[in-house]
């Protein structure tokens, strides 16, 4: 299990990995993703592919994860393939693509 290093930017939780699955711990108990009144919004956004599909879960959190703070809930996310855009590539990578 490991916490994603980029998760320090997430003010209401963090992403972590366990058994080759991706999870997001939610540290704000009032987060909209946990509220039933927003469930239709999230269902619609997922159906229209604006959000990655997720499901609420009670995954076992080890001490390294819990030490970041109290975690009232977590969600399991669908893992995506690596997305890469040409503007992120080095000149040599672009040159190989076109020749």
mmCIF file as gemmi writes it, N, C-alpha and C atoms, coordinates in Angstrom:
data_model
loop_
_atom_site.group_PDB
_atom_site.id
_atom_site.type_symbol
_atom_site.label_atom_id
_atom_site.label_alt_id
_atom_site.label_comp_id
_atom_site.label_asym_id
_atom_site.label_entity_id
_atom_site.label_seq_id
_atom_site.pdbx_PDB_ins_code
_atom_site.Cartn_x
_atom_site.Cartn_y
_atom_site.Cartn_z
_atom_site.occupancy
_atom_site.B_iso_or_equiv
_atom_site.pdbx_formal_charge
_atom_site.auth_seq_id
_atom_site.auth_asym_id
_atom_site.pdbx_PDB_model_num
ATOM 1 N N . UNK Axp A 1 ? 0.85 -1.176 0 1 0 ? 1 A 1
ATOM 2 C CA . UNK Axp A 1 ? 0 0 0 1 0 ? 1 A 1
ATOM 3 C C . UNK Axp A 1 ? 0.886 1.226 0 1 0 ? 1 A 1
ATOM 4 N N . UNK Axp A 2 ? 0.516 2.212 -0.812 1 0 ? 2 A 1
ATOM 5 C CA . UNK Axp A 2 ? 1.299 3.418 -0.831 1 0 ? 2 A 1
ATOM 6 C C . UNK Axp A 2 ? 0.456 4.627 -1.199 1 0 ? 2 A 1
ATOM 7 N N . UNK Axp A 3 ? 0.856 5.752 -0.662 1 0 ? 3 A 1
ATOM 8 C CA . UNK Axp A 3 ? 0.177 7.008 -0.942 1 0 ? 3 A 1
ATOM 9 C C . UNK Axp A 3 ? 0.812 7.638 -2.167 1 0 ? 3 A 1
ATOM 10 N N . UNK Axp A 4 ? -0.011 8.149 -3.08 1 0 ? 4 A 1
ATOM 11 C CA . UNK Axp A 4 ? 0.484 8.818 -4.272 1 0 ? 4 A 1
ATOM 12 C C . UNK Axp A 4 ? 1.186 10.109 -3.856 1 0 ? 4 A 1
ATOM 13 N N . UNK Axp A 5 ? 2.404 10.293 -4.344 1 0 ? 5 A 1
ATOM 14 C CA . UNK Axp A 5 ? 3.209 11.455 -3.954 1 0 ? 5 A 1
ATOM 15 C C . UNK Axp A 5 ? 2.566 12.778 -4.356 1 0 ? 5 A 1
ATOM 16 N N . UNK Axp A 6 ? 1.764 12.803 -5.414 1 0 ? 6 A 1
ATOM 17 C CA . UNK Axp A 6 ? 1.121 14.042 -5.862 1 0 ? 6 A 1
ATOM 18 C C . UNK Axp A 6 ? -0.097 14.41 -5.028 1 0 ? 6 A 1
ATOM 19 N N . UNK Axp A 7 ? -0.478 13.565 -4.09 1 0 ? 7 A 1
ATOM 20 C CA . UNK Axp A 7 ? -1.684 13.814 -3.307 1 0 ? 7 A 1
ATOM 21 C C . UNK Axp A 7 ? -1.553 14.941 -2.29 1 0 ? 7 A 1
ATOM 22 N N . UNK Axp A 8 ? -0.382 15.491 -2.128 1 0 ? 8 A 1
ATOM 23 C CA . UNK Axp A 8 ? -0.243 16.602 -1.183 1 0 ? 8 A 1
ATOM 24 C C . UNK Axp A 8 ? -1.049 17.811 -1.667 1 0 ? 8 A 1
ATOM 25 N N . UNK Axp A 9 ? -1.444 17.819 -2.924 1 0 ? 9 A 1
ATOM 26 C CA . UNK Axp A 9 ? -2.226 18.934 -3.477 1 0 ? 9 A 1
ATOM 27 C C . UNK Axp A 9 ? -3.726 18.811 -3.164 1 0 ? 9 A 1
ATOM 28 N N . UNK Axp A 10 ? -4.146 17.681 -2.674 1 0 ? 10 A 1
ATOM 29 C CA . UNK Axp A 10 ? -5.564 17.405 -2.444 1 0 ? 10 A 1
ATOM 30 C C . UNK Axp A 10 ? -5.944 17.831 -1.022 1 0 ? 10 A 1
ATOM 31 N N . UNK Axp A 11 ? -6.7 18.927 -0.882 1 0 ? 11 A 1
ATOM 32 C CA . UNK Axp A 11 ? -6.993 19.434 0.461 1 0 ? 11 A 1
ATOM 33 C C . UNK Axp A 11 ? -8.005 18.598 1.243 1 0 ? 11 A 1
ATOM 34 N N . UNK Axp A 12 ? -8.757 17.734 0.577 1 0 ? 12 A 1
ATOM 35 C CA . UNK Axp A 12 ? -9.809 16.982 1.264 1 0 ? 12 A 1
ATOM 36 C C . UNK Axp A 12 ? -9.613 15.482 1.196 1 0 ? 12 A 1
ATOM 37 N N . UNK Axp A 13 ? -8.381 15.047 0.984 1 0 ? 13 A 1
ATOM 38 C CA . UNK Axp A 13 ? -8.121 13.624 0.925 1 0 ? 13 A 1
ATOM 39 C C . UNK Axp A 13 ? -6.799 13.325 0.266 1 0 ? 13 A 1
ATOM 40 N N . UNK Axp A 14 ? -6.626 12.087 -0.131 1 0 ? 14 A 1
ATOM 41 C CA . UNK Axp A 14 ? -5.406 11.683 -0.821 1 0 ? 14 A 1
ATOM 42 C C . UNK Axp A 14 ? -5.658 10.377 -1.546 1 0 ? 14 A 1
ATOM 43 N N . UNK Axp A 15 ? -4.869 10.161 -2.596 1 0 ? 15 A 1
ATOM 44 C CA . UNK Axp A 15 ? -4.967 8.94 -3.388 1 0 ? 15 A 1
ATOM 45 C C . UNK Axp A 15 ? -3.969 7.936 -2.847 1 0 ? 15 A 1
ATOM 46 N N . UNK Axp A 16 ? -4.393 6.67 -2.771 1 0 ? 16 A 1
ATOM 47 C CA . UNK Axp A 16 ? -3.465 5.625 -2.362 1 0 ? 16 A 1
ATOM 48 C C . UNK Axp A 16 ? -3.766 4.359 -3.137 1 0 ? 16 A 1
ATOM 49 N N . UNK Axp A 17 ? -2.817 3.444 -3.124 1 0 ? 17 A 1
ATOM 50 C CA . UNK Axp A 17 ? -2.906 2.204 -3.879 1 0 ? 17 A 1
ATOM 51 C C . UNK Axp A 17 ? -2.866 1.017 -2.918 1 0 ? 17 A 1
ATOM 52 N N . UNK Axp A 18 ? -3.66 -0.001 -3.227 1 0 ? 18 A 1
ATOM 53 C CA . UNK Axp A 18 ? -3.67 -1.216 -2.424 1 0 ? 18 A 1
ATOM 54 C C . UNK Axp A 18 ? -4.082 -2.369 -3.345 1 0 ? 18 A 1
ATOM 55 N N . UNK Axp A 19 ? -3.287 -3.427 -3.4 1 0 ? 19 A 1
ATOM 56 C CA . UNK Axp A 19 ? -3.576 -4.603 -4.228 1 0 ? 19 A 1
ATOM 57 C C . UNK Axp A 19 ? -3.851 -4.228 -5.684 1 0 ? 19 A 1
ATOM 58 N N . UNK Axp A 20 ? -3.006 -3.358 -6.247 1 0 ? 20 A 1
ATOM 59 C CA . UNK Axp A 20 ? -3.118 -2.908 -7.646 1 0 ? 20 A 1
ATOM 60 C C . UNK Axp A 20 ? -4.444 -2.214 -7.946 1 0 ? 20 A 1
ATOM 61 N N . UNK Axp A 21 ? -5.051 -1.639 -6.95 1 0 ? 21 A 1
ATOM 62 C CA . UNK Axp A 21 ? -6.272 -0.855 -7.13 1 0 ? 21 A 1
ATOM 63 C C . UNK Axp A 21 ? -6.011 0.563 -6.649 1 0 ? 21 A 1
ATOM 64 N N . UNK Axp A 22 ? -6.784 1.502 -7.188 1 0 ? 22 A 1
ATOM 65 C CA . UNK Axp A 22 ? -6.627 2.916 -6.853 1 0 ? 22 A 1
ATOM 66 C C . UNK Axp A 22 ? -7.779 3.353 -5.962 1 0 ? 22 A 1
ATOM 67 N N . UNK Axp A 23 ? -7.456 4.033 -4.867 1 0 ? 23 A 1
ATOM 68 C CA . UNK Axp A 23 ? -8.453 4.524 -3.927 1 0 ? 23 A 1
ATOM 69 C C . UNK Axp A 23 ? -8.195 5.996 -3.63 1 0 ? 23 A 1
ATOM 70 N N . UNK Axp A 24 ? -9.231 6.676 -3.19 1 0 ? 24 A 1
ATOM 71 C CA . UNK Axp A 24 ? -9.081 8.037 -2.683 1 0 ? 24 A 1
ATOM 72 C C . UNK Axp A 24 ? -9.695 8.073 -1.296 1 0 ? 24 A 1
ATOM 73 N N . UNK Axp A 25 ? -8.876 8.394 -0.321 1 0 ? 25 A 1
ATOM 74 C CA . UNK Axp A 25 ? -9.358 8.581 1.046 1 0 ? 25 A 1
ATOM 75 C C . UNK Axp A 25 ? -9.945 9.984 1.132 1 0 ? 25 A 1
ATOM 76 N N . UNK Axp A 26 ? -11.073 10.1 1.788 1 0 ? 26 A 1
ATOM 77 C CA . UNK Axp A 26 ? -11.749 11.388 1.913 1 0 ? 26 A 1
ATOM 78 C C . UNK Axp A 26 ? -11.709 11.799 3.375 1 0 ? 26 A 1
ATOM 79 N N . UNK Axp A 27 ? -10.984 12.866 3.643 1 0 ? 27 A 1
ATOM 80 C CA . UNK Axp A 27 ? -10.778 13.3 5.023 1 0 ? 27 A 1
ATOM 81 C C . UNK Axp A 27 ? -11.806 14.322 5.495 1 0 ? 27 A 1
ATOM 82 N N . UNK Axp A 28 ? -12.599 14.87 4.574 1 0 ? 28 A 1
ATOM 83 C CA . UNK Axp A 28 ? -13.635 15.828 4.94 1 0 ? 28 A 1
ATOM 84 C C . UNK Axp A 28 ? -14.971 15.09 5.033 1 0 ? 28 A 1
ATOM 85 N N . UNK Axp A 29 ? -15.523 14.928 6.232 1 0 ? 29 A 1
ATOM 86 C CA . UNK Axp A 29 ? -16.784 14.187 6.366 1 0 ? 29 A 1
ATOM 87 C C . UNK Axp A 29 ? -17.967 14.879 5.694 1 0 ? 29 A 1
ATOM 88 N N . UNK Axp A 30 ? -17.812 16.167 5.326 1 0 ? 30 A 1
ATOM 89 C CA . UNK Axp A 30 ? -18.886 16.911 4.665 1 0 ? 30 A 1
ATOM 90 C C . UNK Axp A 30 ? -18.676 17.026 3.156 1 0 ? 30 A 1
ATOM 91 N N . UNK Axp A 31 ? -17.766 16.277 2.604 1 0 ? 31 A 1
ATOM 92 C CA . UNK Axp A 31 ? -17.492 16.333 1.173 1 0 ? 31 A 1
ATOM 93 C C . UNK Axp A 31 ? -18.735 15.931 0.384 1 0 ? 31 A 1
ATOM 94 N N . UNK Axp A 32 ? -19.035 16.655 -0.723 1 0 ? 32 A 1
ATOM 95 C CA . UNK Axp A 32 ? -20.229 16.332 -1.517 1 0 ? 32 A 1
ATOM 96 C C . UNK Axp A 32 ? -20.261 14.889 -2.017 1 0 ? 32 A 1
ATOM 97 N N . UNK Axp A 33 ? -19.107 14.308 -2.276 1 0 ? 33 A 1
ATOM 98 C CA . UNK Axp A 33 ? -19.074 12.94 -2.797 1 0 ? 33 A 1
ATOM 99 C C . UNK Axp A 33 ? -19.657 11.938 -1.795 1 0 ? 33 A 1
ATOM 100 N N . UNK Axp A 34 ? -19.712 12.311 -0.533 1 0 ? 34 A 1
ATOM 101 C CA . UNK Axp A 34 ? -20.256 11.432 0.502 1 0 ? 34 A 1
ATOM 102 C C . UNK Axp A 34 ? -21.748 11.673 0.755 1 0 ? 34 A 1
ATOM 103 N N . UNK Axp A 35 ? -22.283 12.754 0.192 1 0 ? 35 A 1
ATOM 104 C CA . UNK Axp A 35 ? -23.664 13.133 0.459 1 0 ? 35 A 1
ATOM 105 C C . UNK Axp A 35 ? -24.626 12.481 -0.533 1 0 ? 35 A 1
ATOM 106 N N . UNK Axp A 36 ? -25.717 11.967 -0.026 1 0 ? 36 A 1
ATOM 107 C CA . UNK Axp A 36 ? -26.73 11.334 -0.881 1 0 ? 36 A 1
ATOM 108 C C . UNK Axp A 36 ? -27.381 12.361 -1.798 1 0 ? 36 A 1
ATOM 109 N N . UNK Axp A 37 ? -27.497 13.597 -1.35 1 0 ? 37 A 1
ATOM 110 C CA . UNK Axp A 37 ? -28.165 14.607 -2.176 1 0 ? 37 A 1
ATOM 111 C C . UNK Axp A 37 ? -27.404 14.905 -3.467 1 0 ? 37 A 1
ATOM 112 N N . UNK Axp A 38 ? -26.119 14.552 -3.552 1 0 ? 38 A 1
ATOM 113 C CA . UNK Axp A 38 ? -25.335 14.774 -4.766 1 0 ? 38 A 1
ATOM 114 C C . UNK Axp A 38 ? -25.199 13.516 -5.618 1 0 ? 38 A 1
ATOM 115 N N . UNK Axp A 39 ? -25.809 12.421 -5.227 1 0 ? 39 A 1
ATOM 116 C CA . UNK Axp A 39 ? -25.62 11.157 -5.938 1 0 ? 39 A 1
ATOM 117 C C . UNK Axp A 39 ? -26.084 11.241 -7.392 1 0 ? 39 A 1
ATOM 118 N N . UNK Axp A 40 ? -27.179 11.952 -7.662 1 0 ? 40 A 1
ATOM 119 C CA . UNK Axp A 40 ? -27.655 12.087 -9.042 1 0 ? 40 A 1
ATOM 120 C C . UNK Axp A 40 ? -26.647 12.872 -9.888 1 0 ? 40 A 1
ATOM 121 N N . UNK Axp A 41 ? -26.07 13.916 -9.297 1 0 ? 41 A 1
ATOM 122 C CA . UNK Axp A 41 ? -25.062 14.697 -10.011 1 0 ? 41 A 1
ATOM 123 C C . UNK Axp A 41 ? -23.877 13.812 -10.41 1 0 ? 41 A 1
ATOM 124 N N . UNK Axp A 42 ? -23.358 13.036 -9.464 1 0 ? 42 A 1
ATOM 125 C CA . UNK Axp A 42 ? -22.204 12.188 -9.758 1 0 ? 42 A 1
ATOM 126 C C . UNK Axp A 42 ? -22.559 11.096 -10.764 1 0 ? 42 A 1
ATOM 127 N N . UNK Axp A 43 ? -23.752 10.515 -10.658 1 0 ? 43 A 1
ATOM 128 C CA . UNK Axp A 43 ? -24.18 9.487 -11.619 1 0 ? 43 A 1
ATOM 129 C C . UNK Axp A 43 ? -24.255 10.059 -13.028 1 0 ? 43 A 1
ATOM 130 N N . UNK Axp A 44 ? -24.796 11.253 -13.161 1 0 ? 44 A 1
ATOM 131 C CA . UNK Axp A 44 ? -24.897 11.897 -14.471 1 0 ? 44 A 1
ATOM 132 C C . UNK Axp A 44 ? -23.513 12.23 -15.021 1 0 ? 44 A 1
ATOM 133 N N . UNK Axp A 45 ? -22.648 12.76 -14.185 1 0 ? 45 A 1
ATOM 134 C CA . UNK Axp A 45 ? -21.292 13.12 -14.623 1 0 ? 45 A 1
ATOM 135 C C . UNK Axp A 45 ? -20.51 11.886 -15.068 1 0 ? 45 A 1
ATOM 136 N N . UNK Axp A 46 ? -20.678 10.775 -14.4 1 0 ? 46 A 1
ATOM 137 C CA . UNK Axp A 46 ? -20.011 9.525 -14.789 1 0 ? 46 A 1
ATOM 138 C C . UNK Axp A 46 ? -20.595 9.009 -16.103 1 0 ? 46 A 1
ATOM 139 N N . UNK Axp A 47 ? -21.921 9.052 -16.242 1 0 ? 47 A 1
ATOM 140 C CA . UNK Axp A 47 ? -22.569 8.581 -17.47 1 0 ? 47 A 1
ATOM 141 C C . UNK Axp A 47 ? -22.141 9.407 -18.681 1 0 ? 47 A 1
ATOM 142 N N . UNK Axp A 48 ? -21.898 10.698 -18.477 1 0 ? 48 A 1
ATOM 143 C CA . UNK Axp A 48 ? -21.474 11.57 -19.565 1 0 ? 48 A 1
ATOM 144 C C . UNK Axp A 48 ? -19.95 11.59 -19.721 1 0 ? 48 A 1
ATOM 145 N N . UNK Axp A 49 ? -19.261 10.74 -18.949 1 0 ? 49 A 1
ATOM 146 C CA . UNK Axp A 49 ? -17.81 10.582 -18.983 1 0 ? 49 A 1
ATOM 147 C C . UNK Axp A 49 ? -17.046 11.857 -18.614 1 0 ? 49 A 1
ATOM 148 N N . UNK Axp A 50 ? -17.641 12.653 -17.707 1 0 ? 50 A 1
ATOM 149 C CA . UNK Axp A 50 ? -16.944 13.804 -17.16 1 0 ? 50 A 1
ATOM 150 C C . UNK Axp A 50 ? -16.113 13.415 -15.941 1 0 ? 50 A 1
ATOM 151 N N . UNK Axp A 51 ? -16.49 12.308 -15.305 1 0 ? 51 A 1
ATOM 152 C CA . UNK Axp A 51 ? -15.786 11.798 -14.128 1 0 ? 51 A 1
ATOM 153 C C . UNK Axp A 51 ? -15.432 10.336 -14.331 1 0 ? 51 A 1
ATOM 154 N N . UNK Axp A 52 ? -14.363 9.918 -13.674 1 0 ? 52 A 1
ATOM 155 C CA . UNK Axp A 52 ? -13.971 8.517 -13.675 1 0 ? 52 A 1
ATOM 156 C C . UNK Axp A 52 ? -14.946 7.757 -12.773 1 0 ? 52 A 1
ATOM 157 N N . UNK Axp A 53 ? -15.417 6.592 -13.219 1 0 ? 53 A 1
ATOM 158 C CA . UNK Axp A 53 ? -16.323 5.809 -12.359 1 0 ? 53 A 1
ATOM 159 C C . UNK Axp A 53 ? -15.658 5.469 -11.014 1 0 ? 53 A 1
ATOM 160 N N . UNK Axp A 54 ? -16.471 5.473 -9.969 1 0 ? 54 A 1
ATOM 161 C CA . UNK Axp A 54 ? -15.98 5.152 -8.631 1 0 ? 54 A 1
ATOM 162 C C . UNK Axp A 54 ? -17.069 4.449 -7.856 1 0 ? 54 A 1
ATOM 163 N N . UNK Axp A 55 ? -16.67 3.801 -6.788 1 0 ? 55 A 1
ATOM 164 C CA . UNK Axp A 55 ? -17.64 3.182 -5.883 1 0 ? 55 A 1
ATOM 165 C C . UNK Axp A 55 ? -17.17 3.396 -4.452 1 0 ? 55 A 1
ATOM 166 N N . UNK Axp A 56 ? -18.116 3.595 -3.573 1 0 ? 56 A 1
ATOM 167 C CA . UNK Axp A 56 ? -17.797 3.763 -2.152 1 0 ? 56 A 1
ATOM 168 C C . UNK Axp A 56 ? -17.351 2.416 -1.6 1 0 ? 56 A 1
ATOM 169 N N . UNK Axp A 57 ? -16.368 2.443 -0.728 1 0 ? 57 A 1
ATOM 170 C CA . UNK Axp A 57 ? -15.882 1.186 -0.17 1 0 ? 57 A 1
ATOM 171 C C . UNK Axp A 57 ? -15.34 1.422 1.237 1 0 ? 57 A 1
ATOM 172 N N . UNK Axp A 58 ? -15.178 0.362 1.945 1 0 ? 58 A 1
ATOM 173 C CA . UNK Axp A 58 ? -14.576 0.382 3.272 1 0 ? 58 A 1
ATOM 174 C C . UNK Axp A 58 ? -13.314 -0.462 3.226 1 0 ? 58 A 1
ATOM 175 N N . UNK Axp A 59 ? -12.339 0.026 2.475 1 0 ? 59 A 1
ATOM 176 C CA . UNK Axp A 59 ? -11.096 -0.716 2.351 1 0 ? 59 A 1
ATOM 177 C C . UNK Axp A 59 ? -10.279 -0.586 3.635 1 0 ? 59 A 1
ATOM 178 N N . UNK Axp A 60 ? -9.508 -1.603 3.933 1 0 ? 60 A 1
ATOM 179 C CA . UNK Axp A 60 ? -8.665 -1.589 5.121 1 0 ? 60 A 1
ATOM 180 C C . UNK Axp A 60 ? -7.514 -0.61 4.903 1 0 ? 60 A 1
ATOM 181 N N . UNK Axp A 61 ? -7.362 0.332 5.803 1 0 ? 61 A 1
ATOM 182 C CA . UNK Axp A 61 ? -6.293 1.326 5.701 1 0 ? 61 A 1
ATOM 183 C C . UNK Axp A 61 ? -5.198 0.981 6.697 1 0 ? 61 A 1
ATOM 184 N N . UNK Axp A 62 ? -3.954 0.941 6.217 1 0 ? 62 A 1
ATOM 185 C CA . UNK Axp A 62 ? -2.866 0.639 7.144 1 0 ? 62 A 1
ATOM 186 C C . UNK Axp A 62 ? -2.452 1.902 7.901 1 0 ? 62 A 1
ATOM 187 N N . UNK Axp A 63 ? -1.532 1.763 8.85 1 0 ? 63 A 1
ATOM 188 C CA . UNK Axp A 63 ? -1.135 2.876 9.713 1 0 ? 63 A 1
ATOM 189 C C . UNK Axp A 63 ? -0.537 4.036 8.938 1 0 ? 63 A 1
ATOM 190 N N . UNK Axp A 64 ? 0.165 3.759 7.834 1 0 ? 64 A 1
ATOM 191 C CA . UNK Axp A 64 ? 0.78 4.829 7.047 1 0 ? 64 A 1
ATOM 192 C C . UNK Axp A 64 ? -0.282 5.745 6.454 1 0 ? 64 A 1
ATOM 193 N N . UNK Axp A 65 ? -1.406 5.17 6.074 1 0 ? 65 A 1
ATOM 194 C CA . UNK Axp A 65 ? -2.484 5.962 5.503 1 0 ? 65 A 1
ATOM 195 C C . UNK Axp A 65 ? -3.241 6.698 6.594 1 0 ? 65 A 1
ATOM 196 N N . UNK Axp A 66 ? -3.585 6.007 7.658 1 0 ? 66 A 1
ATOM 197 C CA . UNK Axp A 66 ? -4.35 6.612 8.739 1 0 ? 66 A 1
ATOM 198 C C . UNK Axp A 66 ? -3.548 7.714 9.434 1 0 ? 66 A 1
ATOM 199 N N . UNK Axp A 67 ? -2.229 7.618 9.43 1 0 ? 67 A 1
ATOM 200 C CA . UNK Axp A 67 ? -1.4 8.631 10.09 1 0 ? 67 A 1
ATOM 201 C C . UNK Axp A 67 ? -1.53 10.005 9.44 1 0 ? 67 A 1
ATOM 202 N N . UNK Axp A 68 ? -2.06 10.068 8.206 1 0 ? 68 A 1
ATOM 203 C CA . UNK Axp A 68 ? -2.269 11.351 7.542 1 0 ? 68 A 1
ATOM 204 C C . UNK Axp A 68 ? -3.466 12.084 8.129 1 0 ? 68 A 1
ATOM 205 N N . UNK Axp A 69 ? -4.221 11.455 8.955 1 0 ? 69 A 1
ATOM 206 C CA . UNK Axp A 69 ? -5.39 12.069 9.56 1 0 ? 69 A 1
ATOM 207 C C . UNK Axp A 69 ? -6.549 11.105 9.559 1 0 ? 69 A 1
ATOM 208 N N . UNK Axp A 70 ? -7.621 11.484 10.237 1 0 ? 70 A 1
ATOM 209 C CA . UNK Axp A 70 ? -8.8 10.631 10.307 1 0 ? 70 A 1
ATOM 210 C C . UNK Axp A 70 ? -9.41 10.493 8.921 1 0 ? 70 A 1
ATOM 211 N N . UNK Axp A 71 ? -9.729 9.279 8.522 1 0 ? 71 A 1
ATOM 212 C CA . UNK Axp A 71 ? -10.296 9.018 7.196 1 0 ? 71 A 1
ATOM 213 C C . UNK Axp A 71 ? -11.695 8.446 7.379 1 0 ? 71 A 1
ATOM 214 N N . UNK Axp A 72 ? -12.725 9.276 7.206 1 0 ? 72 A 1
ATOM 215 C CA . UNK Axp A 72 ? -14.072 8.782 7.415 1 0 ? 72 A 1
ATOM 216 C C . UNK Axp A 72 ? -14.579 7.872 6.311 1 0 ? 72 A 1
ATOM 217 N N . UNK Axp A 73 ? -14.016 7.978 5.107 1 0 ? 73 A 1
ATOM 218 C CA . UNK Axp A 73 ? -14.513 7.183 4.003 1 0 ? 73 A 1
ATOM 219 C C . UNK Axp A 73 ? -13.45 7.077 2.917 1 0 ? 73 A 1
ATOM 220 N N . UNK Axp A 74 ? -13.682 6.156 1.994 1 0 ? 74 A 1
ATOM 221 C CA . UNK Axp A 74 ? -12.805 6.053 0.836 1 0 ? 74 A 1
ATOM 222 C C . UNK Axp A 74 ? -13.621 5.561 -0.352 1 0 ? 74 A 1
ATOM 223 N N . UNK Axp A 75 ? -13.127 5.855 -1.541 1 0 ? 75 A 1
ATOM 224 C CA . UNK Axp A 75 ? -13.762 5.393 -2.763 1 0 ? 75 A 1
ATOM 225 C C . UNK Axp A 75 ? -12.737 4.65 -3.594 1 0 ? 75 A 1
ATOM 226 N N . UNK Axp A 76 ? -13.206 3.658 -4.332 1 0 ? 76 A 1
ATOM 227 C CA . UNK Axp A 76 ? -12.34 2.935 -5.257 1 0 ? 76 A 1
ATOM 228 C C . UNK Axp A 76 ? -12.57 3.531 -6.643 1 0 ? 76 A 1
ATOM 229 N N . UNK Axp A 77 ? -11.485 3.88 -7.306 1 0 ? 77 A 1
ATOM 230 C CA . UNK Axp A 77 ? -11.556 4.514 -8.614 1 0 ? 77 A 1
ATOM 231 C C . UNK Axp A 77 ? -11.209 3.534 -9.72 1 0 ? 77 A 1
ATOM 232 N N . UNK Axp A 78 ? -11.79 3.742 -10.88 1 0 ? 78 A 1
ATOM 233 C CA . UNK Axp A 78 ? -11.404 2.947 -12.042 1 0 ? 78 A 1
ATOM 234 C C . UNK Axp A 78 ? -10.021 3.426 -12.488 1 0 ? 78 A 1
ATOM 235 N N . UNK Axp A 79 ? -9.11 2.496 -12.676 1 0 ? 79 A 1
ATOM 236 C CA . UNK Axp A 79 ? -7.752 2.871 -13.058 1 0 ? 79 A 1
ATOM 237 C C . UNK Axp A 79 ? -7.705 3.166 -14.553 1 0 ? 79 A 1
ATOM 238 N N . UNK Axp A 80 ? -7.066 4.283 -14.907 1 0 ? 80 A 1
ATOM 239 C CA . UNK Axp A 80 ? -6.953 4.71 -16.29 1 0 ? 80 A 1
ATOM 240 C C . UNK Axp A 80 ? -5.592 4.35 -16.859 1 0 ? 80 A 1
ATOM 241 N N . UNK Axp A 81 ? -5.55 4.177 -18.17 1 0 ? 81 A 1
ATOM 242 C CA . UNK Axp A 81 ? -4.257 4.037 -18.832 1 0 ? 81 A 1
ATOM 243 C C . UNK Axp A 81 ? -3.533 5.37 -18.739 1 0 ? 81 A 1
ATOM 244 N N . UNK Axp A 82 ? -2.248 5.338 -18.942 1 0 ? 82 A 1
ATOM 245 C CA . UNK Axp A 82 ? -1.456 6.559 -18.912 1 0 ? 82 A 1
ATOM 246 C C . UNK Axp A 82 ? -1.898 7.479 -20.055 1 0 ? 82 A 1
ATOM 247 N N . UNK Axp A 83 ? -2.19 8.706 -19.728 1 0 ? 83 A 1
ATOM 248 C CA . UNK Axp A 83 ? -2.566 9.695 -20.73 1 0 ? 83 A 1
ATOM 249 C C . UNK Axp A 83 ? -1.375 10.605 -20.944 1 0 ? 83 A 1
ATOM 250 N N . UNK Axp A 84 ? -1.001 10.78 -22.193 1 0 ? 84 A 1
ATOM 251 C CA . UNK Axp A 84 ? 0.145 11.617 -22.52 1 0 ? 84 A 1
ATOM 252 C C . UNK Axp A 84 ? -0.221 12.518 -23.696 1 0 ? 84 A 1
ATOM 253 N N . UNK Axp A 85 ? 0.169 13.777 -23.607 1 0 ? 85 A 1
ATOM 254 C CA . UNK Axp A 85 ? -0.132 14.744 -24.649 1 0 ? 85 A 1
ATOM 255 C C . UNK Axp A 85 ? 1.156 15.176 -25.334 1 0 ? 85 A 1
ATOM 256 N N . UNK Axp A 86 ? 1.094 15.443 -26.64 1 0 ? 86 A 1
ATOM 257 C CA . UNK Axp A 86 ? 2.314 15.807 -27.369 1 0 ? 86 A 1
ATOM 258 C C . UNK Axp A 86 ? 3.062 16.997 -26.769 1 0 ? 86 A 1
ATOM 259 N N . UNK Axp A 87 ? 2.366 17.961 -26.187 1 0 ? 87 A 1
ATOM 260 C CA . UNK Axp A 87 ? 3.072 19.117 -25.624 1 0 ? 87 A 1
ATOM 261 C C . UNK Axp A 87 ? 3.92 18.732 -24.402 1 0 ? 87 A 1
ATOM 262 N N . UNK Axp A 88 ? 3.719 17.53 -23.867 1 0 ? 88 A 1
ATOM 263 C CA . UNK Axp A 88 ? 4.521 17.048 -22.739 1 0 ? 88 A 1
ATOM 264 C C . UNK Axp A 88 ? 5.781 16.317 -23.199 1 0 ? 88 A 1
ATOM 265 N N . UNK Axp A 89 ? 5.877 16.02 -24.488 1 0 ? 89 A 1
ATOM 266 C CA . UNK Axp A 89 ? 6.962 15.197 -24.998 1 0 ? 89 A 1
ATOM 267 C C . UNK Axp A 89 ? 8.205 16.028 -25.287 1 0 ? 89 A 1
ATOM 268 N N . UNK Axp A 90 ? 9.363 15.365 -25.263 1 0 ? 90 A 1
ATOM 269 C CA . UNK Axp A 90 ? 10.614 15.983 -25.67 1 0 ? 90 A 1
ATOM 270 C C . UNK Axp A 90 ? 10.67 16.03 -27.191 1 0 ? 90 A 1
ATOM 271 N N . UNK Axp A 91 ? 11.504 16.911 -27.712 1 0 ? 91 A 1
ATOM 272 C CA . UNK Axp A 91 ? 11.648 17.048 -29.156 1 0 ? 91 A 1
ATOM 273 C C . UNK Axp A 91 ? 11.993 15.705 -29.81 1 0 ? 91 A 1
ATOM 274 N N . UNK Axp A 92 ? 12.892 14.945 -29.193 1 0 ? 92 A 1
ATOM 275 C CA . UNK Axp A 92 ? 13.296 13.658 -29.739 1 0 ? 92 A 1
ATOM 276 C C . UNK Axp A 92 ? 12.131 12.683 -29.857 1 0 ? 92 A 1
ATOM 277 N N . UNK Axp A 93 ? 11.212 12.715 -28.885 1 0 ? 93 A 1
ATOM 278 C CA . UNK Axp A 93 ? 10.043 11.846 -28.951 1 0 ? 93 A 1
ATOM 279 C C . UNK Axp A 93 ? 9.116 12.24 -30.09 1 0 ? 93 A 1
ATOM 280 N N . UNK Axp A 94 ? 8.914 13.529 -30.277 1 0 ? 94 A 1
ATOM 281 C CA . UNK Axp A 94 ? 8.079 14.004 -31.379 1 0 ? 94 A 1
ATOM 282 C C . UNK Axp A 94 ? 8.703 13.658 -32.729 1 0 ? 94 A 1
ATOM 283 N N . UNK Axp A 95 ? 10.021 13.803 -32.81 1 0 ? 95 A 1
ATOM 284 C CA . UNK Axp A 95 ? 10.738 13.531 -34.066 1 0 ? 95 A 1
ATOM 285 C C . UNK Axp A 95 ? 10.592 12.04 -34.439 1 0 ? 95 A 1
ATOM 286 N N . UNK Axp A 96 ? 10.688 11.138 -33.455 1 0 ? 96 A 1
ATOM 287 C CA . UNK Axp A 96 ? 10.527 9.708 -33.705 1 0 ? 96 A 1
ATOM 288 C C . UNK Axp A 96 ? 9.117 9.383 -34.177 1 0 ? 96 A 1
ATOM 289 N N . UNK Axp A 97 ? 8.15 10.105 -33.692 1 0 ? 97 A 1
ATOM 290 C CA . UNK Axp A 97 ? 6.753 9.869 -34.067 1 0 ? 97 A 1
ATOM 291 C C . UNK Axp A 97 ? 6.513 10.168 -35.538 1 0 ? 97 A 1
ATOM 292 N N . UNK Axp A 98 ? 7.16 11.205 -36.058 1 0 ? 98 A 1
ATOM 293 C CA . UNK Axp A 98 ? 6.902 11.652 -37.423 1 0 ? 98 A 1
ATOM 294 C C . UNK Axp A 98 ? 7.836 11.067 -38.454 1 0 ? 98 A 1
ATOM 295 N N . UNK Axp A 99 ? 8.833 10.303 -38.047 1 0 ? 99 A 1
ATOM 296 C CA . UNK Axp A 99 ? 9.78 9.73 -39.032 1 0 ? 99 A 1
ATOM 297 C C . UNK Axp A 99 ? 9.871 8.243 -38.901 1 0 ? 99 A 1
